[in-house]
Amino acid sequence: MHTLTIFYDAGCGLCGRFRRWMLGQESLLRLEFLPFDSTAALERLPELPALHPDRDLVVMNEEGEIWRGAPAWVMCLWALREGRPWARRLARPVLLPMAATLCGLVSENRLSLSRLMRLHSDREIARQCGQHAGECRDACPTPGFAPPPPPDSPQR
């Protein structure tokens, strides 16, 4: 296995944060992220809508093997150098049901958690990039975007 394609919700701030975090880690596989509702995602995996990627994370390798839900989260960890030991632990029959419960809770509440944590989705970032090109701060994970400060914080 050389490549892992992660079908994620580009309209979710938590999902976008997860994508940026994974891309910032040392990976043992090539990682590709596709918004689950994009044309590219449907071209790559035509049966994707039947897997309900709006409810559960869906991951696929270059050989066409598919993981959904907790096993997909475990595969994401397995792709990362520092995540691989955790993936091995969580994949055990005794821990996988707990991982499935936690993944289910996060997936069901990801949009509410995004709002609560004031996380910007990749789509919001892309819109802002178009409106504020050239104003990106060096620390910004997406070139051309300077996230607005939270409403209750002082302006920079």
N, C-alpha and C positions, 0 to 999 in steps of 0.2 A: 504494500500500500504506500502510495507516494503523495496523494492529494486527498484532501477532505473538503467537500463543498458543504457549507453551512447555509441553509435557507433560513433567513431571519426576518423579523418584522422591522423594516426601515422606518416605520411610523411610530416606533416605541423607543423612548429614551433609554430605558434599561437595556434593551436589545442592542442599541447602538453603542452604549457604554461597554457592554460585554464584547462586541466586535472590536472596538478600539483596544480594550484590555488584551484580548487574545492576540491581536496583531502586534502588540508591544512586548509579548513574551517570546522567549526562544522556542521556536517550534521545530519539531522533528519531522513534520510533514508540511507540504505546501498547503496553505489555507486559502480558500476562496469563499467569499461571502456574497450571496445573492439575495436581494429582497424576494421574499416568497411570492409576492404578487407581481413580479416583473416578467416581461416577455422572455428574458434570458433564462429565468428559473423554469418556466414552463417548457422552453425548448430543451433544457437539460434533463428535466424530469416531468414528462407530460402528465403522469398520474399524481403529481404533487397535490392538487386540490383534494383528492380523495384521502390524503394522509393528514388533512386538517392542520397545516402548518400555522394557522392562525390561533391554534390552541396548544400545540406542542412543537418543540424544536424538532426539525428534521435535518438529518445529516446523511451525506452519501459519499462514498469513495469513488475513485475512477473506474472501478470494476462494476459499479452499479449496486453494491451492497448498501442497504438503507437502514438507518437507525432512527427511532422516534421516541420522544419523551426522555425518561431517565437514561436509557442506553445511549441516546444522542448526546446528552450532557457528559456522560462518562467518556464517550469517544472524543469529545472536544478536549477534555482534560488529558486523555491519552495522547493527543497530538502534541502536547506541550512537554518540554523537557522536565520542568518542575511539577507538572500535573500528572505525569505518568504514574508515580507511586500512589497518588490519591485515586487515580482511575482504577488501578489494580485492587485497591481496598474496597472502593464503592461497587465494583462489579461482582463482589462476592455475594452469594445467595442470601446471606444473613443481612447485608447492608443495602442491597439494591432496592428492597421495598421501602426502606426509609428514604433513600435517595429519590425514589419515584414520588413519594408523598411530598417531599420538599420541592422537587421540580414542578410538580403539579400546582402547589400553592403559589410558587413564584410565577409560573406561566399564567395562571388564572388572574393574578393580581398585578401583572407587569405594568399595565397602563396606569393604574392607580398609584403604584409605587413610583413610577416615572414622574407623575405630577407631584407627589409628595416630596420626592427628592430633587425636584426641579431639574430633571435631566432632559436635555434636548435630543430629539430623535434625529436620525441622519437626514430625514426629509426636511426638518426645520433648519438644520445646519446648511443643507444645500440651498434652501431658499435664502437664508441670510448671506451665504457666500455670494449669491447673485446680486444682492442688494448692497453689500458692503465690501465689494472686492477691494483688496489692497489694505484692508484694515485689520488683518489677522495678527494676533499676537503670536510670538514665537512658540509659546507653550500650547497653542491650540492644536488639537489632533487633526483638524481638517484645514488645509490651506485656504486662506481667504475668509475665514470666519472668526469673528470675535464674539463669543457668547455674551449676551447682555448680563449684567450683574443681577442677582436676585433683587426683587423689589425692596426688601428691607435692608439691603447693604449699601454702604456709601459708594458713590461713583468713583471710578479710578481716574 
